[in-house]
Amino acid sequence: MKIVELILDPTDEQSGIEAISVVETPAIEENFIALNKHEVLLKEVDKEKRILMGAALVPNKQIYRRNEKTDEDYYIFFSEDTVRKASELYFQKSNHQNATLEHSEKLKGTTIVESWIVENSKTDKSALYGMDLPKGTWMVSMKIEDDALYEKAKSGEVKGFSIEGYFADKYEMSNESLEDLEERFTLEELKELLSKQELESYSDYPDSVSNNAKRGIELNKAVGNKCATQVGKVRAQQLANGEPVSEKTIKRMFSYLSRAEVYYDKGDKESCGYISYLLWGGKSAKTWAESKLNQIERKDLSSMVIDTDFAIIDDRLAYATEDKAKEMAKDLGIEGVHEHEYEGKTWFMVGETHALSKK
């Protein structure tokens, strides 16, 4: 049976998780827990907390799917890197209050009040509640205001979380024709030019990227400049000259080079697949673009202000007031709160220290 890796498409603004759904049968086969059922393990618990804690996404977990149009059965999975990036984008897009019931009914009065990535299965806080989840799992705690929904969770009528969002099929992305690839990237380039935005640019790519572009220009001249669109030729000149490229351009470089790699045949140096790949900087450019995007994303996503009440600091949820952080700490069964100075404001985070581990 076919196994498909789903990834975030850096060129698609819709890519990512739109909502977390509360469902009877979670596809990841991991149930959440209602924290009131574990009061014996917590300190100073004297009321129901209305919090559900569980895994939102488990890395490398094969999930069965069926294409009703083709009658094809297959499995999908998400890498550890994709899980982390998806969790960060979820908050960047301020989706922490987006929730549904069984992927159909929109829920009100739900908020993700805690979010973290499991770094160690044995010492992670989730282990305190009997969960045994692999490194890289995205964990969330959801505050429930709706009485009926919380009763469904306590009774076991709904058992876990399931994500809703847009991801790209890594295999399908790699099978787009070279002509379609170049046409689409030409349109994206034109959209950026027409937007007239001032974008931060980067020129710290290695010399091998420039040398690949120069080699591509030479080979293209030898075949009458028949390969690549005008955008590809301009990109080659830009890289050959060591000129800076914007973040959006880096995303297009990585996306194009990831998809077009299938046409890169070292044995046929006159083919447009080989030449076009070099014009975009070749494999060195793909490696640099991926590393640069990870660097930018970690900087942008690991810490951000979501709104006046919430912020993400080093991949952890922070609150605007100490009282709110203390309330969440009590609900989650975690001792104390601590402070962070970020963007000229003091934020408060659950836990006496920044480490999120079991007692």
Protein Blocks (a to p, Z undefined) as FASTA:
>chain_A
ZZddddddfklmkgccfbdcddfbdfklpacddfklmmmmpghiabdehiacddfbdghi
acddddfklopacdddddfklmmmmmmmmmmnopmlgcceehlaccehiacfbdcddfbf
klpmklmnopacdehiacdddddfblklmmmmmnomagbdcdddddddfklmmmccfklm
mmmmmmmmmmmmmnopacdddfkbcfklmmmmmmmmmmmmmnoomgocfklmmmmmmmmn
opacdfklmmmmmmmmmmmmmmmcfklmkbfklmmmmmnopjmlmmmmmmmmmmmmmmmm
mpccfblmbcceehiacdfbfklmmmmmmmnopgcjddddeehiacddehjblbdcdZZ
